[in-house]
Amino acid sequence: MTGPGVSNIAVSGGAGGSEAVYEDLAAMGDLTDNVAGATLTIAMTSHRYLADPDVLASALLNPVGVVRFEGAMLGALDGPSGLTATSAAIGLRGLALRATNQAYQVVDDLNAKALEASRWLAGAAVGAVPGLAVAGVGAIAADVYLNYDGDWQAWLVEHPGMVDTLLGMTPGALSALGLPADLATLTELLAATYPDGDPRLVDLGADNSPIATDPPDGLGDLVRGLEHRNGTDANVDIRTVVGPDGQVAYIVDIPGTRLWNAPWQDNQGSANDFGTNVDGMVGNPTVLQEGIQEALVAAGVPKDAPIMLVSHSQGGIVATRAATDFVAQGYNVTHVLTAGAPVGGILVPDSVQVLSLENNGDITPHLDARVNPPSDNRTTVTFDNQSGNFGGNHALGGNYTDAAYQLDAGSDPSVRRFVDSADVFLGGSSVQTHQYKVERR
């Protein structure tokens, strides 16, 4: 293992997340309104019995009884605890539920915007008063050399939030220098320095290793299969899963970055270079995504068949972005599983369930300076597994794979919903895996 072991697992979003609670509040408000309306309708309709001809005619024979009936009926309809008052109370409760839902969402939105604004202002202050930057760097440097023996990498992996802070401060600092920009614009400018090119799909044939022919039973097996693909020459594979009932589903494995190149360096025809990272983050087409689509066609994947995208690092950026594009093209992408990927700023259709795994000491998920949205179709799992270096904290083996196996043994409702909804991909009777290599022309 690369670290002391997975611990402190925390889950946000999904079926047990705040957005799901907000939706429940809204649904309860609507249901309460319906009940209030139905109750009021019954009350209004029942008033006609007070002037019913048969009731009034019976007053000649039993006037006392009719008086008692009229009094009881008025009390039941219009008394303090009558149907009319009950309808009003139910309506007020529905109004309160909707108001509570809106208030919670406004507060969450304001908190997110306040964090973004505070980082921007901090950057502007540093840009206007460079001495603040010198003082801040000096304080950090003192901490690094006094408490980490000068190991900057060890310090950063224990303070990964500094990545979010620095990225969030950059636009403010540039604005103070007379260069107005936001983080998205800066990323777009960086992406423009990397030429994208066209994909070339190389068919590497079937993978008959045991890990590629054993049907996955859970999250751990899914990530372990991706870990296997990470160590091969192929950068995409398509697993054809045949269920016990004969239904066929497809798992697409997308590994992470394999070349960390500067814009002026030769990318050696790699579709898994740093250029794909920045292009994917700003929403530009990438050769890797285009190559994956070509692989789906080459593998004969029907558009209506269930598809799950399993991904690591850069692969997570591409998979999350591709989910929207593939669904728009008619593909039935139902699930996306990411490990160590910065996908907080990438939107996905409501029909796609997304599960994101993030090691708290892995700086890669922080590269977008965004928190994953806690919507009911997006679940984020964070955990601790500190190895003291970038590679160990970002690795699949002994890290994300172990976390996934622990989740299989857990009972969190958001994780269980993801797994249960993905049953067509798990516990199959057979699996065939085909390997592809996407290159950049």
BABAPA-100958 format. One record per residue (C-alpha): x, y, z; residue number from 1; residue in one letter. Coordinates in steps of 0.5 Angstrom, whole numbers. Each point is the difference from the previous one (the first is absolute). Layout:
N
<east:X, north:Y, up:Z, pos:NUM, code:A> $
...
! end
This chain:
441
<east:0, north:0, up:0, pos:1, code:M> $
<east:2, north:7, up:-1, pos:2, code:T> $
<east:-2, north:3, up:6, pos:3, code:G> $
<east:-3, north:-2, up:7, pos:4, code:P> $
<east:-7, north:-2, up:-3, pos:5, code:G> $
<east:-6, north:3, up:-1, pos:6, code:V> $
<east:-4, north:4, up:5, pos:7, code:S> $
<east:-5, north:6, up:2, pos:8, code:N> $
<east:-5, north:-2, up:-6, pos:9, code:I> $
<east:-5, north:5, up:-1, pos:10, code:A> $
<east:-5, north:1, up:-5, pos:11, code:V> $
<east:-4, north:6, up:-3, pos:12, code:S> $
<east:-5, north:1, up:-5, pos:13, code:G> $
<east:-4, north:-6, up:-3, pos:14, code:G> $
<east:-7, north:-3, up:3, pos:15, code:A> $
<east:3, north:2, up:7, pos:16, code:G> $
<east:2, north:7, up:-2, pos:17, code:G> $
<east:-3, north:7, up:1, pos:18, code:S> $
<east:-2, north:1, up:-7, pos:19, code:E> $
<east:-4, north:-6, up:1, pos:20, code:A> $
<east:-3, north:3, up:7, pos:21, code:V> $
<east:-2, north:6, up:-4, pos:22, code:Y> $
<east:-3, north:-4, up:-5, pos:23, code:E> $
<east:-4, north:-4, up:5, pos:24, code:D> $
<east:-2, north:7, up:3, pos:25, code:L> $
<east:-3, north:3, up:-6, pos:26, code:A> $
<east:-3, north:-7, up:-2, pos:27, code:A> $
<east:-3, north:0, up:7, pos:28, code:M> $
<east:-3, north:8, up:-1, pos:29, code:G> $
<east:-3, north:-2, up:-6, pos:30, code:D> $
<east:-3, north:-6, up:3, pos:31, code:L> $
<east:-3, north:4, up:6, pos:32, code:T> $
<east:-3, north:5, up:-5, pos:33, code:D> $
<east:-3, north:-6, up:-3, pos:34, code:N> $
<east:-3, north:-2, up:7, pos:35, code:V> $
<east:-2, north:7, up:2, pos:36, code:A> $
<east:-4, north:1, up:-7, pos:37, code:G> $
<east:-3, north:-7, up:1, pos:38, code:A> $
<east:-2, north:2, up:7, pos:39, code:T> $
<east:-3, north:7, up:-2, pos:40, code:L> $
<east:-4, north:-3, up:-6, pos:41, code:T> $
<east:-3, north:-5, up:5, pos:42, code:I> $
<east:-2, north:5, up:5, pos:43, code:A> $
<east:-3, north:5, up:-5, pos:44, code:M> $
<east:-4, north:-6, up:-3, pos:45, code:T> $
<east:-2, north:-2, up:6, pos:46, code:S> $
<east:-4, north:7, up:2, pos:47, code:H> $
<east:-5, north:-2, up:-5, pos:48, code:R> $
<east:-3, north:-5, up:5, pos:49, code:Y> $
<east:-2, north:6, up:5, pos:50, code:L> $
<east:-5, north:2, up:-5, pos:51, code:A> $
<east:-2, north:-7, up:-3, pos:52, code:D> $
<east:-7, north:0, up:-1, pos:53, code:P> $
<east:-1, north:-7, up:3, pos:54, code:D> $
<east:3, north:3, up:7, pos:55, code:V> $
<east:-4, north:6, up:0, pos:56, code:L> $
<east:-6, north:-4, up:-1, pos:57, code:A> $
<east:1, north:-4, up:6, pos:58, code:S> $
<east:0, north:6, up:4, pos:59, code:A> $
<east:-7, north:0, up:0, pos:60, code:L> $
<east:0, north:-7, up:3, pos:61, code:L> $
<east:6, north:0, up:5, pos:62, code:N> $
<east:2, north:8, up:1, pos:63, code:P> $
<east:5, north:-2, up:5, pos:64, code:V> $
<east:4, north:-5, up:-4, pos:65, code:G> $
<east:1, north:4, up:-6, pos:66, code:V> $
<east:2, north:6, up:5, pos:67, code:V> $
<east:5, north:-5, up:3, pos:68, code:R> $
<east:2, north:-3, up:-7, pos:69, code:F> $
<east:1, north:7, up:-3, pos:70, code:E> $
<east:5, north:2, up:6, pos:71, code:G> $
<east:4, north:-6, up:0, pos:72, code:A> $
<east:1, north:1, up:-8, pos:73, code:M> $
<east:2, north:7, up:1, pos:74, code:L> $
<east:5, north:-2, up:5, pos:75, code:G> $
<east:3, north:-5, up:-4, pos:76, code:A> $
<east:0, north:4, up:-6, pos:77, code:L> $
<east:2, north:7, up:3, pos:78, code:D> $
<east:2, north:-1, up:7, pos:79, code:G> $
<east:7, north:1, up:3, pos:80, code:P> $
<east:1, north:-7, up:-2, pos:81, code:S> $
<east:-4, north:-1, up:-6, pos:82, code:G> $
<east:1, north:-1, up:-7, pos:83, code:L> $
<east:1, north:7, up:-2, pos:84, code:T> $
<east:5, north:2, up:5, pos:85, code:A> $
<east:4, north:-7, up:-1, pos:86, code:T> $
<east:0, north:1, up:-7, pos:87, code:S> $
<east:3, north:7, up:2, pos:88, code:A> $
<east:5, north:-3, up:4, pos:89, code:A> $
<east:3, north:-5, up:-5, pos:90, code:I> $
<east:0, north:6, up:-5, pos:91, code:G> $
<east:5, north:4, up:5, pos:92, code:L> $
<east:4, north:-7, up:1, pos:93, code:R> $
<east:1, north:-1, up:-7, pos:94, code:G> $
<east:2, north:8, up:-1, pos:95, code:L> $
<east:5, north:-1, up:6, pos:96, code:A> $
<east:3, north:-6, up:-3, pos:97, code:L> $
<east:1, north:3, up:-7, pos:98, code:R> $
<east:3, north:6, up:4, pos:99, code:A> $
<east:5, north:-4, up:4, pos:100, code:T> $
<east:2, north:-3, up:-7, pos:101, code:N> $
<east:1, north:6, up:-3, pos:102, code:Q> $
<east:4, north:3, up:6, pos:103, code:A> $
<east:5, north:-6, up:1, pos:104, code:Y> $
<east:1, north:0, up:-8, pos:105, code:Q> $
<east:2, north:8, up:0, pos:106, code:V> $
<east:4, north:-1, up:7, pos:107, code:V> $
<east:4, north:-5, up:-4, pos:108, code:D> $
<east:1, north:4, up:-6, pos:109, code:D> $
<east:2, north:6, up:4, pos:110, code:L> $
<east:5, north:-4, up:4, pos:111, code:N> $
<east:3, north:-3, up:-7, pos:112, code:A> $
<east:0, north:7, up:-3, pos:113, code:K> $
<east:3, north:3, up:7, pos:114, code:A> $
<east:6, north:-5, up:-1, pos:115, code:L> $
<east:1, north:2, up:-7, pos:116, code:E> $
<east:0, north:7, up:1, pos:117, code:A> $
<east:5, north:0, up:7, pos:118, code:S> $
<east:5, north:-4, up:-5, pos:119, code:R> $
<east:-1, north:5, up:-5, pos:120, code:W> $
<east:1, north:6, up:5, pos:121, code:L> $
<east:6, north:-3, up:3, pos:122, code:A> $
<east:3, north:-1, up:-7, pos:123, code:G> $
<east:-1, north:7, up:-1, pos:124, code:A> $
<east:3, north:2, up:7, pos:125, code:A> $
<east:6, north:-3, up:-2, pos:126, code:V> $
<east:1, north:3, up:-7, pos:127, code:G> $
<east:-1, north:7, up:3, pos:128, code:A> $
<east:5, north:-1, up:6, pos:129, code:V> $
<east:5, north:-5, up:-2, pos:130, code:P> $
<east:3, north:0, up:7, pos:131, code:G> $
<east:-6, north:-5, up:2, pos:132, code:L> $
<east:2, north:-5, up:-5, pos:133, code:A> $
<east:7, north:0, up:3, pos:134, code:V> $
<east:-2, north:0, up:7, pos:135, code:A> $
<east:-5, north:-6, up:-2, pos:136, code:G> $
<east:5, north:-4, up:-4, pos:137, code:V> $
<east:5, north:1, up:6, pos:138, code:G> $
<east:-5, north:-2, up:5, pos:139, code:A> $
<east:-1, north:-7, up:-4, pos:140, code:I> $
<east:7, north:-1, up:-1, pos:141, code:A> $
<east:2, north:1, up:7, pos:142, code:A> $
<east:-6, north:-6, up:2, pos:143, code:D> $
<east:3, north:-4, up:-6, pos:144, code:V> $
<east:7, north:0, up:3, pos:145, code:Y> $
<east:-1, north:0, up:7, pos:146, code:L> $
<east:-5, north:-5, up:0, pos:147, code:N> $
<east:1, north:-4, up:-7, pos:148, code:Y> $
<east:7, north:0, up:0, pos:149, code:D> $
<east:0, north:4, up:-6, pos:150, code:G> $
<east:-5, north:-5, up:-4, pos:151, code:D> $
<east:-4, north:5, up:-4, pos:152, code:W> $
<east:-4, north:-6, up:-3, pos:153, code:Q> $
<east:-1, north:-3, up:7, pos:154, code:A> $
<east:-3, north:7, up:2, pos:155, code:W> $
<east:-5, north:1, up:-6, pos:156, code:L> $
<east:-3, north:-7, up:0, pos:157, code:V> $
<east:-2, north:1, up:7, pos:158, code:E> $
<east:-2, north:7, up:-2, pos:159, code:H> $
<east:-4, north:-2, up:-6, pos:160, code:P> $
<east:-5, north:6, up:1, pos:161, code:G> $
<east:6, north:5, up:-2, pos:162, code:M> $
<east:-1, north:-2, up:-7, pos:163, code:V> $
<east:-7, north:2, up:0, pos:164, code:D> $
<east:2, north:7, up:4, pos:165, code:T> $
<east:6, north:1, up:-5, pos:166, code:L> $
<east:-4, north:-1, up:-6, pos:167, code:L> $
<east:-6, north:4, up:2, pos:168, code:G> $
<east:4, north:6, up:2, pos:169, code:M> $
<east:4, north:0, up:-7, pos:170, code:T> $
<east:-6, north:4, up:-3, pos:171, code:P> $
<east:0, north:5, up:5, pos:172, code:G> $
<east:7, north:1, up:0, pos:173, code:A> $
<east:0, north:1, up:-8, pos:174, code:L> $
<east:-5, north:5, up:1, pos:175, code:S> $
<east:4, north:4, up:5, pos:176, code:A> $
<east:5, north:0, up:-5, pos:177, code:L> $
<east:-5, north:3, up:-6, pos:178, code:G> $
<east:-1, north:-7, up:-3, pos:179, code:L> $
<east:-7, north:-1, up:2, pos:180, code:P> $
<east:-2, north:-8, up:-1, pos:181, code:A> $
<east:-3, north:-5, up:3, pos:182, code:D> $
<east:2, north:-8, up:1, pos:183, code:L> $
<east:-4, north:-2, up:-6, pos:184, code:A> $
<east:3, north:5, up:-4, pos:185, code:T> $
<east:7, north:-2, up:2, pos:186, code:L> $
<east:-1, north:-7, up:-1, pos:187, code:T> $
<east:-3, north:1, up:-7, pos:188, code:E> $
<east:7, north:4, up:-2, pos:189, code:L> $
<east:4, north:-5, up:3, pos:190, code:L> $
<east:-4, north:-5, up:-4, pos:191, code:A> $
<east:1, north:4, up:-7, pos:192, code:A> $
<east:7, north:-1, up:1, pos:193, code:T> $
<east:0, north:-8, up:-1, pos:194, code:Y> $
<east:-2, north:-2, up:-7, pos:195, code:P> $
<east:-6, north:-6, up:0, pos:196, code:D> $
<east:1, north:-3, up:-6, pos:197, code:G> $
<east:-4, north:-6, up:-3, pos:198, code:D> $
<east:-1, north:-7, up:3, pos:199, code:P> $
<east:3, north:-7, up:-2, pos:200, code:R> $
<east:-3, north:-6, up:3, pos:201, code:L> $
<east:5, north:-6, up:0, pos:202, code:V> $
<east:-4, north:-7, up:1, pos:203, code:D> $
<east:4, north:-4, up:5, pos:204, code:L> $
<east:-4, north:-6, up:0, pos:205, code:G> $
<east:-3, north:-4, up:6, pos:206, code:A> $
<east:3, north:0, up:7, pos:207, code:D> $
<east:-1, north:-7, up:3, pos:208, code:N> $
<east:3, north:1, up:7, pos:209, code:S> $
<east:-4, north:-2, up:5, pos:210, code:P> $
<east:-1, north:7, up:3, pos:211, code:I> $
<east:-3, north:2, up:-7, pos:212, code:A> $
<east:-4, north:-7, up:0, pos:213, code:T> $
<east:-3, north:0, up:7, pos:214, code:D> $
<east:-7, north:4, up:0, pos:215, code:P> $
<east:1, north:6, up:5, pos:216, code:P> $
<east:-5, north:-1, up:7, pos:217, code:D> $
<east:1, north:7, up:3, pos:218, code:G> $
<east:4, north:6, up:0, pos:219, code:L> $
<east:6, north:-3, up:2, pos:220, code:G> $
<east:0, north:-4, up:-6, pos:221, code:D> $
<east:-1, north:6, up:-5, pos:222, code:L> $
<east:5, north:4, up:3, pos:223, code:V> $
<east:5, north:-6, up:0, pos:224, code:R> $
<east:-2, north:-2, up:-7, pos:225, code:G> $
<east:2, north:8, up:-2, pos:226, code:L> $
<east:7, north:-1, up:4, pos:227, code:E> $
<east:1, north:-6, up:-4, pos:228, code:H> $
<east:-1, north:4, up:-7, pos:229, code:R> $
<east:4, north:6, up:3, pos:230, code:N> $
<east:6, north:-5, up:0, pos:231, code:G> $
<east:0, north:-2, up:-7, pos:232, code:T> $
<east:1, north:3, up:-7, pos:233, code:D> $
<east:-8, north:1, up:-1, pos:234, code:A> $
<east:-3, north:7, up:2, pos:235, code:N> $
<east:-7, north:-3, up:-1, pos:236, code:V> $
<east:-3, north:-6, up:0, pos:237, code:D> $
<east:-8, north:-2, up:0, pos:238, code:I> $
<east:-2, north:-6, up:4, pos:239, code:R> $
<east:-6, north:-4, up:-3, pos:240, code:T> $
<east:-4, north:-2, up:6, pos:241, code:V> $
<east:-5, north:-6, up:-1, pos:242, code:V> $
<east:-5, north:0, up:6, pos:243, code:G> $
<east:-3, north:-6, up:3, pos:244, code:P> $
<east:-7, north:1, up:-4, pos:245, code:D> $
<east:4, north:2, up:-6, pos:246, code:G> $
<east:0, north:7, up:0, pos:247, code:Q> $
<east:6, north:3, up:-3, pos:248, code:V> $
<east:3, north:7, up:3, pos:249, code:A> $
<east:7, north:3, up:-1, pos:250, code:Y> $
<east:5, north:3, up:4, pos:251, code:I> $
<east:5, north:5, up:-3, pos:252, code:V> $
<east:7, north:0, up:4, pos:253, code:D> $
<east:4, north:7, up:-1, pos:254, code:I> $
<east:6, north:1, up:4, pos:255, code:P> $
<east:4, north:6, up:2, pos:256, code:G> $
<east:5, north:5, up:-3, pos:257, code:T> $
<east:7, north:-4, up:-3, pos:258, code:R> $
<east:3, north:6, up:-2, pos:259, code:L> $
<east:1, north:7, up:4, pos:260, code:W> $
<east:3, north:4, up:-6, pos:261, code:N> $
<east:1, north:8, up:0, pos:262, code:A> $
<east:-4, north:3, up:-7, pos:263, code:P> $
<east:7, north:1, up:-3, pos:264, code:W> $
<east:2, north:-8, up:1, pos:265, code:Q> $
<east:-1, north:-5, up:-5, pos:266, code:D> $
<east:-7, north:-4, up:3, pos:267, code:N> $
<east:3, north:-6, up:-4, pos:268, code:Q> $
<east:-7, north:-2, up:-3, pos:269, code:G> $
<east:-3, north:-1, up:7, pos:270, code:S> $
<east:-7, north:1, up:1, pos:271, code:A> $
<east:1, north:0, up:7, pos:272, code:N> $
<east:4, north:6, up:1, pos:273, code:D> $
<east:-1, north:6, up:4, pos:274, code:F> $
<east:-3, north:4, up:-6, pos:275, code:G> $
<east:-6, north:-5, up:1, pos:276, code:T> $
<east:0, north:2, up:7, pos:277, code:N> $
<east:-1, north:7, up:-1, pos:278, code:V> $
<east:-5, north:-1, up:-6, pos:279, code:D> $
<east:-4, north:-4, up:3, pos:280, code:G> $
<east:-1, north:4, up:6, pos:281, code:M> $
<east:-2, north:6, up:-4, pos:282, code:V> $
<east:-5, north:-4, up:-4, pos:283, code:G> $
<east:4, north:0, up:-7, pos:284, code:N> $
<east:0, north:-7, up:-4, pos:285, code:P> $
<east:6, north:-4, up:2, pos:286, code:T> $
<east:3, north:-6, up:-5, pos:287, code:V> $
<east:-1, north:-5, up:6, pos:288, code:L> $
<east:-8, north:1, up:0, pos:289, code:Q> $
<east:0, north:0, up:-7, pos:290, code:E> $
<east:4, north:-6, up:0, pos:291, code:G> $
<east:-4, north:-3, up:5, pos:292, code:I> $
<east:-6, north:1, up:-4, pos:293, code:Q> $
<east:3, north:-3, up:-6, pos:294, code:E> $
<east:2, north:-6, up:5, pos:295, code:A> $
<east:-8, north:-1, up:1, pos:296, code:L> $
<east:-1, north:0, up:-7, pos:297, code:V> $
<east:5, north:-5, up:-1, pos:298, code:A> $
<east:-2, north:-5, up:5, pos:299, code:A> $
<east:-7, north:0, up:-2, pos:300, code:G> $
<east:-3, north:3, up:6, pos:301, code:V> $
<east:-8, north:2, up:-1, pos:302, code:P> $
<east:-2, north:7, up:2, pos:303, code:K> $
<east:-6, north:-3, up:4, pos:304, code:D> $
<east:5, north:-5, up:4, pos:305, code:A> $
<east:2, north:3, up:7, pos:306, code:P> $
<east:7, north:3, up:0, pos:307, code:I> $
<east:4, north:1, up:6, pos:308, code:M> $
<east:6, north:4, up:0, pos:309, code:L> $
<east:6, north:-1, up:5, pos:310, code:V> $
<east:5, north:4, up:1, pos:311, code:S> $
<east:6, north:3, up:3, pos:312, code:H> $
<east:3, north:7, up:1, pos:313, code:S> $
<east:0, north:3, up:-8, pos:314, code:Q> $
<east:-4, north:-6, up:-2, pos:315, code:G> $
<east:-5, north:3, up:5, pos:316, code:G> $
<east:0, north:7, up:-3, pos:317, code:I> $
<east:-1, north:-4, up:-7, pos:318, code:V> $
<east:-6, north:-4, up:3, pos:319, code:A> $
<east:-4, north:5, up:3, pos:320, code:T> $
<east:1, north:4, up:-6, pos:321, code:R> $
<east:-2, north:-5, up:-4, pos:322, code:A> $
<east:-6, north:-2, up:4, pos:323, code:A> $
<east:-4, north:6, up:-3, pos:324, code:T> $
<east:3, north:-1, up:-7, pos:325, code:D> $
<east:-2, north:-7, up:-1, pos:326, code:F> $
<east:-7, north:1, up:3, pos:327, code:V> $
<east:-1, north:5, up:-5, pos:328, code:A> $
<east:2, north:-4, up:-5, pos:329, code:Q> $
<east:-5, north:-6, up:2, pos:330, code:G> $
<east:5, north:-4, up:4, pos:331, code:Y> $
<east:-3, north:-3, up:7, pos:332, code:N> $
<east:5, north:2, up:4, pos:333, code:V> $
<east:-3, north:-1, up:7, pos:334, code:T> $
<east:6, north:0, up:5, pos:335, code:H> $
<east:7, north:3, up:1, pos:336, code:V> $
<east:5, north:-2, up:5, pos:337, code:L> $
<east:6, north:5, up:1, pos:338, code:T> $
<east:6, north:-1, up:5, pos:339, code:A> $
<east:5, north:6, up:1, pos:340, code:G> $
<east:-3, north:5, up:-5, pos:341, code:A> $
<east:-2, north:7, up:0, pos:342, code:P> $
<east:-7, north:0, up:-3, pos:343, code:V> $
<east:-4, north:5, up:5, pos:344, code:G> $
<east:-1, north:5, up:-6, pos:345, code:G> $
<east:-2, north:-5, up:-5, pos:346, code:I> $
<east:-8, north:-1, up:-1, pos:347, code:L> $
<east:-3, north:-7, up:-1, pos:348, code:V> $
<east:-7, north:-2, up:-2, pos:349, code:P> $
<east:-5, north:-1, up:6, pos:350, code:D> $
<east:-1, north:-7, up:-3, pos:351, code:S> $
<east:7, north:-2, up:1, pos:352, code:V> $
<east:3, north:-2, up:7, pos:353, code:Q> $
<east:7, north:2, up:2, pos:354, code:V> $
<east:4, north:-3, up:5, pos:355, code:L> $
<east:7, north:4, up:2, pos:356, code:S> $
<east:5, north:-3, up:4, pos:357, code:L> $
<east:5, north:5, up:3, pos:358, code:E> $
<east:6, north:-1, up:5, pos:359, code:N> $
<east:0, north:6, up:4, pos:360, code:N> $
<east:8, north:0, up:-1, pos:361, code:G> $
<east:-1, north:0, up:-7, pos:362, code:D> $
<east:1, north:7, up:-3, pos:363, code:I> $
<east:-2, north:-2, up:-7, pos:364, code:T> $
<east:-8, north:1, up:2, pos:365, code:P> $
<east:2, north:7, up:2, pos:366, code:H> $
<east:3, north:2, up:-7, pos:367, code:L> $
<east:-7, north:3, up:-2, pos:368, code:D> $
<east:-1, north:4, up:7, pos:369, code:A> $
<east:-7, north:-3, up:0, pos:370, code:R> $
<east:-4, north:-4, up:5, pos:371, code:V> $
<east:-4, north:-5, up:-4, pos:372, code:N> $
<east:-8, north:2, up:0, pos:373, code:P> $
<east:-3, north:-4, up:5, pos:374, code:P> $
<east:-6, north:-2, up:-4, pos:375, code:S> $
<east:-5, north:-6, up:1, pos:376, code:D> $
<east:4, north:-3, up:-6, pos:377, code:N> $
<east:7, north:1, up:2, pos:378, code:R> $
<east:3, north:-3, up:6, pos:379, code:T> $
<east:7, north:2, up:2, pos:380, code:T> $
<east:4, north:-5, up:5, pos:381, code:V> $
<east:6, north:3, up:3, pos:382, code:T> $
<east:5, north:-4, up:5, pos:383, code:F> $
<east:7, north:1, up:3, pos:384, code:D> $
<east:6, north:-5, up:-3, pos:385, code:N> $
<east:6, north:4, up:1, pos:386, code:Q> $
<east:7, north:-2, up:-3, pos:387, code:S> $
<east:3, north:6, up:0, pos:388, code:G> $
<east:1, north:1, up:-7, pos:389, code:N> $
<east:-4, north:2, up:-6, pos:390, code:F> $
<east:1, north:-6, up:-4, pos:391, code:G> $
<east:-2, north:-5, up:6, pos:392, code:G> $
<east:-6, north:5, up:2, pos:393, code:N> $
<east:-3, north:0, up:-7, pos:394, code:H> $
<east:2, north:-8, up:-2, pos:395, code:A> $
<east:-6, north:-5, up:-1, pos:396, code:L> $
<east:4, north:-6, up:3, pos:397, code:G> $
<east:0, north:0, up:8, pos:398, code:G> $
<east:-4, north:7, up:0, pos:399, code:N> $
<east:-7, north:1, up:-5, pos:400, code:Y> $
<east:0, north:-8, up:-1, pos:401, code:T> $
<east:0, north:-1, up:8, pos:402, code:D> $
<east:-5, north:6, up:1, pos:403, code:A> $
<east:-5, north:-3, up:-5, pos:404, code:A> $
<east:0, north:-7, up:3, pos:405, code:Y> $
<east:-1, north:3, up:7, pos:406, code:Q> $
<east:-6, north:4, up:-3, pos:407, code:L> $
<east:-3, north:-7, up:-3, pos:408, code:D> $
<east:0, north:-2, up:8, pos:409, code:A> $
<east:-3, north:6, up:2, pos:410, code:G> $
<east:-8, north:2, up:1, pos:411, code:S> $
<east:0, north:7, up:-2, pos:412, code:D> $
<east:-6, north:2, up:-4, pos:413, code:P> $
<east:3, north:4, up:-5, pos:414, code:S> $
<east:5, north:-5, up:-2, pos:415, code:V> $
<east:-5, north:-6, up:0, pos:416, code:R> $
<east:-5, north:4, up:-4, pos:417, code:R> $
<east:6, north:0, up:-5, pos:418, code:F> $
<east:2, north:-7, up:0, pos:419, code:V> $
<east:-7, north:-2, up:0, pos:420, code:D> $
<east:-2, north:4, up:-6, pos:421, code:S> $
<east:6, north:-3, up:-3, pos:422, code:A> $
<east:-2, north:-7, up:1, pos:423, code:D> $
<east:0, north:-2, up:-8, pos:424, code:V> $
<east:8, north:1, up:0, pos:425, code:F> $
<east:1, north:-4, up:6, pos:426, code:L> $
<east:0, north:-7, up:1, pos:427, code:G> $
<east:-1, north:-2, up:-7, pos:428, code:G> $
<east:1, north:-7, up:-2, pos:429, code:S> $
<east:6, north:1, up:-5, pos:430, code:S> $
<east:4, north:6, up:-2, pos:431, code:V> $
<east:4, north:1, up:-7, pos:432, code:Q> $
<east:5, north:6, up:0, pos:433, code:T> $
<east:3, north:3, up:-6, pos:434, code:H> $
<east:6, north:5, up:0, pos:435, code:Q> $
<east:1, north:6, up:-4, pos:436, code:Y> $
<east:5, north:6, up:0, pos:437, code:K> $
<east:-2, north:7, up:-2, pos:438, code:V> $
<east:6, north:4, up:-3, pos:439, code:E> $
<east:0, north:7, up:-2, pos:440, code:R> $
<east:2, north:1, up:-8, pos:441, code:R> $
! end
